Amino acid sequence: RFFSWLAAVLGLWAVGNWARLLWGQASVGPTRWVYACNLGMLLMNVDLRTDSLLLSLTSLALWLGHSFMLHRGMPSLIGFTLALALALMAKGPIAAVAVVVGLVPAWPGVERRRRLSIDPLARAAVRPVRTVRMIPALLFVIIGVFLLLTPMLWGLYKQWGWHDGVRYYLWTQSFGRITGENPWANQPGPFFLTGSLAWSFLPWTPILLASIGVAVRSWHADRKNYPGIGALLGLILLTAALSSSAYQLPHYIYIVWPFAAVLCGRMLSDQPVKQFLWIGHHVLLIVLLLASAGLLALLAAPAVFAFGIGLMGLIAAHFIIRHHYKGINVLLARSVAVFTALAATLILVFYPTVLPYQAGARAAQFHRSLPTNDPLWILGCGDESLHAMHFYSRSIVPVAENSTVLPPSAAWVYTDWKGKMLLEQSDRSSDSILVF
């Protein structure tokens, strides 16, 4: 998990720097707290996925791309090209879509800001910094990304050919889910990912809804100079595009977090919070705190003791935060405190209690603890996900479709009831040792 955590820290740093370019220094802290302290980020760093790399590198590309558009410096251009190529290697073309949607709509406004920030008198007195023109910069990015991706694309071609290798990576695995070329389809509802965003972005969901409203109103008031148009359109268009896919899983929506975080960071940095939002958000925080106490009561402690801990924590956090924070920072601090309590409950109580029910992992751990070197095999179990079994075995456990494939010497066999019947019907002698 160490490298996933490093990637999360990189994304945290990058998204704060992007917020600074959009809104100024005051938005950096709130943006980073929102990006770091949400339920999906916790889950992603417990149950590892490539999204940790995708998010961090996409955030880095958004920041460096915006920085280049504003300052036209060569270091930003080189960093943007490298970050974009690495993001594409992490999870495919969705990274390029996110970067394009986040930067292209903001380009006209950034160009106006750049030109207005140039003082003619200062330019006459000081030798100007050499800037890179946009057309050569775009060619540099395209050629640079292609060269950086070439070893991977060549490997895909050598292994799988053009159609099942290169074209699958560039088109079918992502856009093919929308066009129907990709056979993967679980036919989710049109609001599946919207609902996934609502729960995975807790405890900031009410703030996100309000920040979208504030962003739309601000853009309507000043369409030419609103700096957050890329973040706003990135959140909306990416959610709509992903929701049109024929195959969806909850973590697919994580790609919109950089956009959501900078919008929330803007609102939490200088917007007065209306009373209905203040009350609604605090009601949600109390519900999450009660949920944390409920998990504690269900799994680890007597109910009265668990809810007593929750109540004392609520009172203590209230007085500490009230003493040290003022204004909008009170809401920010309370949200982080409640998230910390929920995260501690999940990590220290919930996961250690639930993970022993992962049968394949327990079987692999049992096999590794044995003093003998008899091999471990899987018989059948076609519908069971056994990635954890391979992981805890520290090797790929071979799979047998029928008992005749098993080795003639002694072996340990992990199987289901159907496989057990096959063993009993064969001429092999077998004993049931453990049931998980």
Legacy VTK file of the C-alpha trace (Angstrom):
# vtk DataFile Version 3.0
C-alpha trace
ASCII
DATASET POLYDATA
POINTS 436 float
0.000 0.000 0.000
2.986 2.301 0.454
3.132 3.329 -3.212
-0.605 3.921 -3.335
-0.243 6.220 -0.332
2.610 8.043 -2.045
0.359 8.517 -5.078
-2.386 9.911 -2.825
0.065 12.429 -1.342
1.148 13.455 -4.853
-2.488 14.017 -5.831
-3.081 15.992 -2.634
-0.169 18.280 -3.444
-1.164 18.696 -7.093
-4.861 19.412 -6.535
-3.983 22.120 -3.994
-1.624 23.757 -6.479
-4.333 23.657 -9.146
-6.778 25.305 -6.720
-4.192 28.029 -6.049
-4.031 28.861 -9.756
-7.825 28.953 -10.016
-8.881 30.727 -6.834
-5.835 31.891 -4.872
-4.038 30.770 -1.721
-7.120 30.780 0.536
-8.653 27.839 -1.338
-5.634 25.515 -1.074
-6.269 24.191 2.452
-10.013 23.494 2.041
-9.431 21.840 -1.349
-6.830 19.476 0.069
-8.955 18.574 3.103
-11.942 17.774 0.880
-9.788 15.742 -1.523
-8.127 13.746 1.282
-10.955 13.206 3.772
-13.752 11.430 1.941
-15.042 7.893 2.112
-13.942 6.907 -1.388
-10.336 7.990 -0.792
-10.307 5.868 2.365
-11.692 2.818 0.524
-9.293 3.283 -2.396
-6.275 3.229 -0.086
-7.523 0.165 1.816
-8.733 -1.887 -1.172
-6.051 -0.870 -3.665
-6.980 0.069 -7.223
-5.256 1.721 -10.149
-7.470 4.755 -9.437
-4.937 5.952 -6.853
-2.423 6.429 -9.678
-5.051 7.691 -12.121
-6.311 10.409 -9.760
-2.918 11.653 -8.634
-1.431 11.807 -12.130
-4.559 13.387 -13.609
-4.499 16.037 -10.862
-0.822 16.641 -11.591
-1.553 17.011 -15.310
-4.433 19.430 -14.645
-2.240 21.634 -12.465
0.788 21.626 -14.782
-1.389 22.087 -17.875
-3.149 25.084 -16.317
0.216 26.446 -15.185
1.575 26.183 -18.710
-1.442 27.940 -20.215
-0.965 30.769 -17.712
2.827 31.176 -17.785
3.892 29.340 -20.983
7.024 27.967 -19.315
8.933 24.992 -20.687
9.240 23.175 -17.309
5.436 23.139 -16.942
5.066 21.836 -20.498
7.542 18.993 -19.928
5.935 18.096 -16.584
2.454 18.159 -18.124
3.517 15.837 -20.955
5.100 13.357 -18.539
2.125 13.439 -16.125
-0.383 12.932 -18.944
1.549 9.986 -20.382
1.833 8.317 -16.963
-1.893 8.906 -16.306
-2.682 7.208 -19.614
-0.531 4.243 -18.581
-2.402 4.023 -15.267
-5.891 3.400 -16.657
-6.193 4.286 -20.305
-7.718 7.148 -22.325
-10.082 8.326 -19.547
-7.128 10.344 -18.200
-6.785 12.256 -21.477
-10.548 12.888 -21.578
-10.480 14.293 -18.036
-7.504 16.550 -18.769
-8.958 17.859 -22.031
-12.372 18.556 -20.475
-10.737 20.279 -17.501
-8.330 22.492 -19.473
-9.767 23.316 -22.906
-12.910 25.199 -21.671
-10.675 27.263 -19.363
-8.198 28.169 -22.103
-9.854 31.417 -23.362
-10.231 32.792 -19.824
-6.668 31.845 -18.871
-5.347 33.526 -22.026
-7.181 36.755 -21.122
-5.752 36.598 -17.584
-2.267 36.015 -18.962
-2.419 38.983 -21.296
-3.847 41.292 -18.644
-1.112 40.287 -16.196
1.653 41.418 -18.568
2.731 44.969 -17.702
4.141 46.755 -20.821
6.389 48.992 -18.678
7.778 45.994 -16.808
8.445 44.198 -20.061
10.364 47.202 -21.364
12.495 47.433 -18.224
13.163 43.721 -17.709
14.125 41.133 -20.272
11.016 38.975 -20.701
11.076 35.258 -19.964
11.024 33.160 -23.129
7.585 31.630 -23.555
6.421 28.696 -25.650
3.781 29.240 -28.322
0.660 27.092 -28.186
0.854 25.300 -31.550
4.434 24.065 -31.019
3.455 23.189 -27.445
0.547 21.023 -28.620
2.812 19.224 -31.096
5.358 18.702 -28.311
2.682 17.158 -26.049
1.306 14.851 -28.762
4.734 13.637 -29.889
6.031 13.378 -26.316
3.058 11.361 -25.060
3.269 9.066 -28.090
6.987 8.428 -27.528
6.469 7.742 -23.821
3.619 5.317 -24.591
5.489 3.561 -27.415
7.128 0.800 -25.291
3.771 -0.121 -23.751
1.935 0.002 -27.099
4.659 -2.139 -28.688
4.319 -4.670 -25.891
0.540 -4.793 -26.362
0.993 -5.282 -30.097
3.519 -8.105 -29.653
1.308 -9.878 -27.109
-2.165 -9.330 -28.530
-1.887 -7.757 -31.994
-3.462 -4.545 -33.206
-7.163 -5.245 -32.603
-7.026 -7.052 -29.245
-3.995 -5.125 -27.977
-3.393 -1.568 -29.180
-6.912 -0.761 -30.373
-8.440 -2.361 -27.277
-6.324 -0.112 -25.043
-6.899 3.076 -27.057
-10.589 2.615 -27.815
-12.508 -0.553 -26.994
-11.888 -0.830 -23.249
-13.166 2.730 -22.626
-15.193 4.218 -25.482
-16.344 0.787 -26.620
-18.508 0.551 -23.500
-20.490 3.514 -24.826
-20.615 2.435 -28.486
-21.407 -1.189 -27.634
-18.176 -2.643 -29.078
-17.058 -3.796 -25.630
-18.961 -6.941 -24.559
-18.767 -5.990 -20.867
-22.230 -4.822 -19.825
-24.045 -4.936 -16.479
-26.770 -2.494 -17.598
-26.728 -0.097 -14.622
-29.325 2.602 -14.153
-28.676 6.112 -15.511
-28.026 7.490 -12.005
-25.856 4.639 -10.692
-22.646 6.675 -10.757
-24.402 9.794 -9.476
-25.461 7.814 -6.423
-21.955 6.360 -6.150
-20.539 9.893 -6.125
-23.002 10.910 -3.411
-21.924 8.215 -0.944
-18.229 8.003 -1.874
-17.758 11.770 -1.434
-19.115 11.763 2.120
-19.018 13.800 4.308
-18.824 16.575 1.693
-21.861 15.700 -0.442
-24.066 18.642 0.690
-21.104 21.002 0.230
-20.529 19.615 -3.274
-24.152 20.166 -4.274
-24.036 23.718 -2.946
-20.671 24.405 -4.618
-22.065 23.298 -7.992
-24.895 25.810 -7.550
-22.426 28.559 -6.579
-20.221 27.699 -9.578
-23.138 27.821 -12.037
-24.246 31.172 -10.626
-20.709 32.594 -10.755
-20.209 31.402 -14.326
-23.552 32.922 -15.370
-22.558 36.264 -13.791
-19.138 36.437 -15.514
-18.922 33.971 -18.373
-15.753 35.399 -19.912
-13.622 35.476 -16.777
-14.925 32.671 -14.540
-11.773 30.602 -13.822
-13.579 27.451 -12.679
-15.400 26.627 -15.913
-13.057 23.688 -16.577
-13.661 22.208 -13.121
-17.427 22.687 -13.433
-17.703 21.180 -16.918
-15.228 18.445 -16.018
-17.435 17.317 -13.134
-20.684 17.461 -15.106
-19.519 16.121 -18.496
-17.390 13.308 -17.082
-20.250 12.144 -14.852
-22.642 12.222 -17.823
-20.201 10.397 -20.134
-19.370 7.693 -17.600
-23.073 7.242 -16.806
-23.747 6.375 -20.457
-21.398 3.372 -20.256
-22.925 -0.102 -20.524
-20.642 -1.358 -17.738
-20.151 0.571 -14.492
-18.649 -0.017 -11.058
-18.787 2.461 -8.157
-15.091 3.392 -8.265
-15.345 4.545 -11.902
-16.649 7.896 -10.625
-13.475 8.622 -8.630
-11.968 10.420 -11.647
-14.193 13.468 -10.960
-12.764 14.062 -7.463
-10.145 16.662 -8.484
-12.901 18.733 -10.101
-15.256 18.276 -7.149
-12.515 19.139 -4.644
-11.526 22.449 -6.246
-15.186 23.509 -6.517
-15.747 22.701 -2.827
-12.459 24.392 -1.928
-13.621 27.616 -3.557
-16.876 27.615 -1.648
-15.273 26.754 1.687
-12.620 29.443 1.295
-14.756 32.560 0.996
-18.469 31.817 0.671
-20.785 32.498 3.632
-22.645 29.263 4.366
-26.402 29.653 4.355
-28.309 28.458 7.407
-30.113 25.581 5.678
-26.816 24.183 4.371
-25.137 24.620 7.755
-27.951 22.713 9.494
-28.232 20.026 6.811
-24.508 19.360 6.764
-24.336 19.064 10.540
-27.283 16.658 10.541
-25.323 14.503 8.080
-22.226 14.650 10.312
-24.260 13.492 13.328
-25.721 10.615 11.258
-22.206 9.548 10.202
-21.008 9.720 13.806
-23.970 7.579 14.902
-23.175 5.134 12.094
-19.613 4.885 13.370
-20.867 4.240 16.905
-23.338 1.698 15.523
-20.560 -0.237 13.777
-18.572 -0.182 16.996
-21.578 -1.473 18.945
-22.329 -4.171 16.378
-18.823 -5.562 16.102
-16.644 -4.733 19.080
-18.271 -3.202 22.137
-21.526 -3.048 24.128
-23.983 -0.614 22.584
-24.166 1.706 25.605
-20.363 1.920 25.758
-20.011 2.503 22.019
-22.624 5.236 21.805
-21.192 6.774 24.988
-17.825 7.041 23.261
-19.515 8.641 20.262
-21.367 11.171 22.417
-18.251 12.111 24.393
-16.292 12.469 21.173
-19.002 14.709 19.714
-19.018 16.981 22.780
-15.223 17.137 23.017
-14.819 17.883 19.305
-17.458 20.610 19.536
-15.689 22.536 22.290
-12.190 22.054 20.862
-13.240 23.216 17.404
-15.324 26.088 18.756
-12.309 27.324 20.721
-9.751 27.097 17.903
-11.731 27.850 14.729
-13.989 30.614 13.483
-16.507 31.002 10.668
-16.342 28.578 7.765
-13.355 26.786 9.322
-15.681 25.423 12.026
-17.658 23.474 9.441
-14.452 22.279 7.779
-12.897 21.153 11.071
-16.027 19.334 12.246
-16.275 17.478 8.943
-12.649 16.336 9.160
-13.136 15.275 12.810
-16.209 13.160 12.012
-14.490 11.612 8.994
-11.501 10.733 11.171
-13.781 8.982 13.677
-15.527 7.038 10.911
-12.217 6.106 9.266
-10.767 4.905 12.573
-13.833 2.713 13.161
-13.609 1.171 9.698
-9.845 0.548 9.823
-9.525 -0.589 13.458
-12.837 -2.428 13.941
-14.810 -3.096 10.780
-12.167 -4.460 8.376
-10.386 -6.682 10.931
-13.787 -8.210 11.781
-14.998 -8.692 8.205
-11.828 -9.841 6.417
-11.643 -13.241 8.228
-14.766 -14.183 6.220
-12.668 -14.010 3.016
-12.385 -17.775 2.595
-9.690 -17.906 -0.084
-7.377 -15.651 1.905
-7.807 -17.722 5.072
-7.149 -20.971 3.191
-3.940 -19.556 1.695
-2.751 -18.335 5.096
-3.473 -21.774 6.591
-1.531 -23.505 3.804
1.485 -21.240 4.270
1.514 -22.045 7.989
1.908 -25.790 7.354
5.318 -27.413 7.827
4.895 -29.637 4.725
5.587 -28.663 1.102
2.532 -30.376 -0.396
1.170 -28.119 -3.163
-2.079 -26.174 -3.035
-4.631 -26.511 -5.847
-8.031 -24.994 -6.616
-10.744 -27.387 -7.830
-13.676 -25.676 -9.520
-14.865 -22.554 -7.624
-15.529 -20.831 -10.955
-17.851 -18.175 -9.512
-15.594 -17.231 -6.604
-13.085 -14.367 -6.770
-9.779 -15.800 -5.592
-7.356 -12.911 -6.183
-6.708 -12.723 -2.434
-5.863 -16.431 -2.373
-3.091 -15.964 -4.928
-1.835 -12.924 -3.031
-1.617 -14.612 0.358
-0.115 -17.741 -1.213
2.652 -15.572 -2.672
2.180 -17.486 -5.948
-0.431 -18.245 -8.603
-2.400 -21.230 -7.284
-3.148 -23.643 -10.180
-6.801 -24.345 -11.021
-8.138 -27.809 -11.910
-11.493 -28.168 -13.664
-11.789 -31.843 -12.651
-10.101 -34.163 -10.192
-8.065 -36.039 -12.854
-5.863 -32.962 -13.334
-4.732 -32.954 -9.701
-1.185 -34.235 -9.030
-0.855 -37.957 -8.176
0.999 -37.242 -4.938
-0.385 -35.611 -1.795
-1.932 -32.171 -2.294
-4.122 -29.650 -0.554
-7.283 -28.807 -2.477
-9.457 -25.717 -2.048
-12.902 -26.445 -3.478
-16.634 -25.891 -3.107
-19.440 -28.429 -2.497
-19.580 -29.376 -6.172
-15.821 -30.019 -6.251
-16.060 -32.029 -3.030
-18.613 -34.327 -4.684
-16.286 -34.774 -7.685
-13.484 -35.814 -5.342
-15.732 -38.295 -3.525
-16.852 -39.826 -6.850
-13.264 -40.216 -8.087
-10.814 -42.933 -7.111
-8.780 -40.435 -5.094
-8.940 -40.622 -1.290
-9.659 -37.294 0.375
-10.481 -35.860 3.775
-12.222 -32.591 4.632
-9.867 -30.768 6.983
-11.302 -27.248 7.301
-14.405 -25.437 6.112
-14.169 -21.654 5.629
LINES 1 437
436 0 1 2 3 4 5 6 7 8 9 10 11 12 13 14 15 16 17 18 19 20 21 22 23 24 25 26 27 28 29 30 31 32 33 34 35 36 37 38 39 40 41 42 43 44 45 46 47 48 49 50 51 52 53 54 55 56 57 58 59 60 61 62 63 64 65 66 67 68 69 70 71 72 73 74 75 76 77 78 79 80 81 82 83 84 85 86 87 88 89 90 91 92 93 94 95 96 97 98 99 100 101 102 103 104 105 106 107 108 109 110 111 112 113 114 115 116 117 118 119 120 121 122 123 124 125 126 127 128 129 130 131 132 133 134 135 136 137 138 139 140 141 142 143 144 145 146 147 148 149 150 151 152 153 154 155 156 157 158 159 160 161 162 163 164 165 166 167 168 169 170 171 172 173 174 175 176 177 178 179 180 181 182 183 184 185 186 187 188 189 190 191 192 193 194 195 196 197 198 199 200 201 202 203 204 205 206 207 208 209 210 211 212 213 214 215 216 217 218 219 220 221 222 223 224 225 226 227 228 229 230 231 232 233 234 235 236 237 238 239 240 241 242 243 244 245 246 247 248 249 250 251 252 253 254 255 256 257 258 259 260 261 262 263 264 265 266 267 268 269 270 271 272 273 274 275 276 277 278 279 280 281 282 283 284 285 286 287 288 289 290 291 292 293 294 295 296 297 298 299 300 301 302 303 304 305 306 307 308 309 310 311 312 313 314 315 316 317 318 319 320 321 322 323 324 325 326 327 328 329 330 331 332 333 334 335 336 337 338 339 340 341 342 343 344 345 346 347 348 349 350 351 352 353 354 355 356 357 358 359 360 361 362 363 364 365 366 367 368 369 370 371 372 373 374 375 376 377 378 379 380 381 382 383 384 385 386 387 388 389 390 391 392 393 394 395 396 397 398 399 400 401 402 403 404 405 406 407 408 409 410 411 412 413 414 415 416 417 418 419 420 421 422 423 424 425 426 427 428 429 430 431 432 433 434 435
